[in-house]
Amino acid sequence: MTLPKTMTALILRQDGYAPGTGEMPTDLSPFVDLAEIPVPEPREGQVLVKVARAAVNPSDLMFVSGQYGQPRKAGLPAGFEGVGEVVAGNPALLGQRVSFFGMGWGTWAEYAIADARMMIPLRPDVSDADAAGLIVNPMTAMAMFDIAREDGAGAFVFTAGGSQLGKFLLGLARDTGVAAIPVVRRAEQAPALKALGAAEVLVSTSPDFVKRAKDVFAKHGPRILLDAVADQVAADLFAAMPRGARWICYGRLASTPPRLDQMGQFIFMNKRIEGFWLTNWLRATPPETVAQVVAEMQGRFASGAWRTDVSELLPLSQALERFPAALSAKDAKVQIAP
Ligand SMILES: NC(=O)c1ccc[n+]([C@@H]2O[C@H](COP(=O)([O-])OP(=O)(O)OC[C@H]3O[C@@H](n4cnc5c(N)ncnc54)[C@H](OP(=O)(O)O)[C@@H]3O)[C@@H](O)[C@H]2O)c1
């Protein structure tokens, strides 16, 4: 296959970190440019992937705006994950369709570099829509659901209940008989989450929210709070949870952090606050366990037990101008198709 010398990509405008407002941007024009840049050359252990679709996740938006846990490098394409076909590098892998995590070279580009050991060869019955976001949210859902299951209470609570990751958690809970209790801020999301298997849905904007949470906790006894928001709602929920509760913060979608005012609970009720980051989980988890998780994830997508809801597929060349409207849509993902 003859490869072009240059390609189109959405490249980062800045280096390093930004002071950060905590706000997740929808207009990315201050942070990325549409540019024509050289097609990268894979080094030892790497492959070149022709990108079919790339995901647009909250972590991408926080990263491009300099608010994520790793520094930006100006001039390199943005985009953490995607799906495509191996077109250069290890000859044995040529033509392989893979889900992959961009290694320095992001996925919001016509071509990207992937680590040959880290990419995921795909089953043909996993769609591009699911495969574009196969790693970040599904793997995190699998890893965190294990924490909830191993806790043994038979129930857990999670915020950002209508998120794509939240919907994956609901599928896992439904299929294993664990009571999942999502928390949302829009009451209209409740019926859809119930249909996906939620045992109860808590609506944080309702006037009796904390009382209802206490009633639900008395009935189900959850000890794990998986929290993507990190706001006062999460802190209030945690305070209402029973003895031994663990608040596992894995996202900070809110721009205003919480205030803790019940410190005695850490002393007398054995409560704990922790963090979860997929990057650390991958470093700490044996490769054979990761391989089992990957196989189960693909099986779930192939069987229809999981589905990625996509609201819009943006052509790379139009993404920048269409991001503000597309990213304001609710309950589904934006993806990019180079
Ligand atoms: N730590 C890790 O390793 C890791 C890995 C994967 C994902 N994550 C995190 O997981 C979270 C979910 O990701 P996703 O891709 O599934 O998200 P998503 O599908 O884009 O959905 C985002 C959800 O967050 C809700 N939300 C946004 N801001 C909120 C706020 N201030 N208060 C309450 N709810 C808010 C939205 O609710 P509305 O519909 O009401 O706006 C929406 O349901 C993100 O925070 C992401 O960074 C972390």
The ligand as a Gaussian input file, in Angstrom:
#p B3LYP/6-31G(d) Opt

LIG

0 1
 N      -10.372000       7.675000      35.755000
 C      -10.414000       6.986000      34.617000
 O       -9.538000       6.159000      34.338000
 C      -11.548000       7.221000      33.678000
 C      -11.691000       6.397000      32.555000
 C      -12.803000       6.585000      31.727000
 C      -13.708000       7.611000      31.993000
 N      -13.483000       8.408000      33.077000
 C      -14.442000       9.463000      33.423000
 O      -15.742000       8.919000      33.397000
 C      -16.671000       9.975000      33.255000
 C      -17.741000       9.565000      32.278000
 O      -17.177000       9.457000      30.979000
 P      -18.127000       9.180000      29.726000
 O      -17.276000       9.236000      28.514000
 O      -18.935000       7.968000      29.985000
 O      -19.054000      10.475000      29.792000
 P      -20.215000      10.951000      28.797000
 O      -20.857000       9.787000      28.136000
 O      -19.645000      12.020000      27.940000
 O      -21.289000      11.569000      29.782000
 C      -20.966000      12.579000      30.684000
 C      -22.036000      12.544000      31.771000
 O      -21.609000      13.346000      32.845000
 C      -22.692000      14.109000      33.302000
 N      -22.180000      15.359000      33.862000
 C      -21.359000      16.239000      33.251000
 N      -21.092000      17.268000      34.087000
 C      -21.779000      17.017000      35.228000
 C      -21.929000      17.723000      36.448000
 N      -21.307000      18.885000      36.678000
 N      -22.728000      17.189000      37.382000
 C      -23.371000      16.028000      37.189000
 N      -23.267000      15.304000      36.036000
 C      -22.472000      15.806000      35.081000
 C      -23.556000      14.350000      32.089000
 O      -24.852000      14.577000      32.525000
 P      -25.883000      15.527000      31.714000
 O      -26.383000      14.630000      30.603000
 O      -26.887000      15.878000      32.722000
 O      -25.092000      16.689000      31.200000
 C      -23.394000      13.023000      31.329000
 O      -24.349000      12.072000      31.741000
 C      -15.846000      11.189000      32.850000
 O      -15.646000      12.009000      33.985000
 C      -14.531000      10.591000      32.429000
 O      -13.446000      11.490000      32.543000
 C      -12.438000       8.230000      33.905000

